Amino acid sequence: MTMRRLLMGIGLAGLAACGSGEDGRSAYPNPDPFPSTYEPYPSENMVIQGATILTGTGKRIENGSVLVLGGKIQAVGEAGELDVPRGFTVVDAEGKYVTPGIIDLHSHLGVYPSPSNASTSDGNEATSPNTAGVWAEHSIFPQDAGFGRALAGGITSLHIMPGSANLFGGRTVTVKNVPSRTVQGMKFPGAPYGIKMACGENPKRVYGSRGGPATRMGNFRGYRQAWIDAKAYKDEWDGYARSVEAGEGGKAPRRDLDKETLAGVLAGDIIVHMHCYRGDEMVQVLDMAEEFGYEVGTFHHAIEAYKVADILAENDVCAAVWADWWGFKLEAYDAVRENAALVANQPNGCVVIHSDDPNGVQRLNQEAAKAMADGRALGIDIAPEEAITWITANPAKAAGILDRTGTLESGKDADLVIWDQDPFSVYARPEKVFVDGALMFDREDETRQPVFDYELGQSALEDA
């Protein structure tokens, strides 16, 4: 987190805490009206022994061990360094690999669930160029069978977004990949919200014949006017909070859900995730962020990130990319397979391999392997212990949850995967997947393979 984001974070959230009247009520609206109810599944205290460990911190440990206590990682090291406490379950992983759980930074699971149907297609609120006030979690169908398929691919957390029809598509949400009756039961506790924004062709295509924007300059006018309005809204609420704090009271401003989300961005509480393909547009967005005093966390899809990789690194912005998906529209045409490697090769470069797809999410390890191989072909030597960060630590950083997950370090959530072989092999498969130390998927045990409603089929009830 940069110093500017830290200082800005004092904004809405900080004033909400201190701007309270004598009755204790906050001067600001409830910042989290749909709180997480996530509770980890039961876990065992265990030590995983004998594996090759890719920690997600750039380290590789041969014949290593991971000690898990109370759903948290207690220690990671070489086999001889760690004593097995009495009563711990020993998991023999000799000849296998252990990595942090995979995190998909760009997912639409739940908002475009399977089986696909118009009735459940809830990812794009394509009714206005600015729908910043919608929240992806209100569209998530927890019974999407895609969650189980993703779990079988080693996915332990997902950052779920609205679609890209709008300039401001709405709030994103991060979830733990566990079966739950409700989305609140999946929500990653304490994870910050994001805002999905979109550059370029999509808003033009959707709104060009519906009152605009119809051009890229129209897009930027829409962004800038929205930020101007959000700044005025935030100033109004800031003034009200100061009045309440001083004991003067007064009438609260009228709430506006779109402006409320954008005010949260200006306060540094909500992370910007920008769908953007062209390098020149990424730089224009960074200029706009500078103008209005917010930060961009990640450019998603970012097919031309390689053209501006140095600028992204200088601004501490991640590029979430595919390994080799391109050419499906003009702004996705000028791609190179070495995109990820060229971004990662920058000092402070941050690359994420994402899916944006219910099938691709099942094999993000293979997508990262392809990007690693393409970099090597260019002469950029990328070690597996570095490439694993593209699908673990870096998406955790981009989603604002790196303090909790994404690496195998003491104190982190025990979100991890045991692979039957090198995860960058095309033949590799997760054998066991743990979320907060709980065994959520076991390839050898059908009782540890979640089944969702639509996978059960139908049966006709016979008349009595």
Secondary structure, DSSP 8 states (H G I E B T S, - for coil): --HHHHHHTIIIIIHHHH-B-TT--BSS--S-SS-----------EEEEEEEEE-SSS-EEEEEEEEEETTEEEEEEEGGG----TT-EEEE-TT-EEEE-EEEEEE-TTTS-SS--GGG--S--TTSSB-TT-BGGGT--TT-THHHHHHHTTEEEEEE---SSSSEEEEEEEEE----SSSTTTB-TT---EEEEE-THHHHHHHTTTT---SHHHHHHHHHHHHHHHHHHHHHHHHHHHHHHTT---------HHHHHHHHHHTT-SEEEEEE--HHHHHHHHHHHHHHT--EEEEEE-TTGGGGHHHHHHTT-EEEE-SS---SSGGG-S--TTHHHHHHTSTT--EEE---STTGGGGHHHHHHHHHHHHHHHT----HHHHGGGGTHHHHHHHT-TTTSSS--TTSB--EEEESS-TTSTT--EEEEEETTEEEEETT-GGGS---GGGS--------
